[in-house]
Amino acid sequence: METTVTVKNGQLPESVQDILRHKASKLPRFFDRTTLIQVIADMRHDQPKVEIIVSAEQVTDFFATDSGTNVVSAFDGAMNKIEIQLKKHKEKLKGHRGPEPKIDLSPE
């Protein structure tokens, strides 16, 4: 799995980029078919905006965005959103089989 951090319209220290990469690398624990995680930080506005795009096998990409007072808080908000999406998708796949059939053992 590959994790990339991209900064638009500004600069971000390498130490902060490492923090974002480290936090983003924990996403596969929610959905193990994850192949690529992209973190895009937009520094143009007063409040930084962070987008997270997660690509996985055989599904459309998951996308979340958030803004905050600093890049890390915006990232944490977007992470919460993407975690919810991944958990929901995983539960949807697990529940696809449906409930167990009920067997009637009463004599007729």
Number of C-alpha atoms within 10 A of each C-alpha: 12 11 15 15 16 14 14 12 10 9 11 15 7 9 9 12 19 12 12 19 18 12 13 21 16 11 17 18 12 17 17 13 15 20 13 17 23 18 23 18 27 19 18 11 9 10 15 19 23 27 21 23 17 21 19 18 11 8 10 9 13 17 16 19 20 21 22 17 11 14 22 18 16 20 27 18 18 23 22 13 17 22 19 12 17 20 14 14 16 16 12 11 10 10 10 9 8 7 7 6 6 6 6 7 6 5 4 4
